[in-house]
Amino acid sequence: MAGSFNLLTLAVKNLKRRSLRTGILMVSIALFVSILVFGLSFVLSVGSSLKSAIDRLGADVLVVPPGCQADAEDVLLMNQKAESFYMSKDIIDKVKKVKGVGAVTWQTYLTTVAGVC
């Protein structure tokens, strides 16, 4: 049987007969796979970056002096200028003793002098 017929030989003959279509199809499939791999890696990278940024966001609780909550919200959320307020550093020891507190840090928020140079 010199001319045996099966599905594989039919497919190979068809690919050889229509070489331009086969080439375009192969390039299209390669481009599609490349875009798919790039898109998937991009999405995974963005997700990983967002997770690490969320993990580094900082405090779950912000402790401010009594009566200064609005000032702290204005400074942190709306980037508005606020009056200065101070707390003694011994409040850190009190906060550390609260049940469930894992870590305590203190920060000083400063604003620049508004002026025309």
Long-range contacts (C-beta under 8 A, 24 or more apart in sequence): 59-105, 63-87, 63-91, 63-95, 75-109, 75-111, 76-109, 81-111, 81-114, 82-111
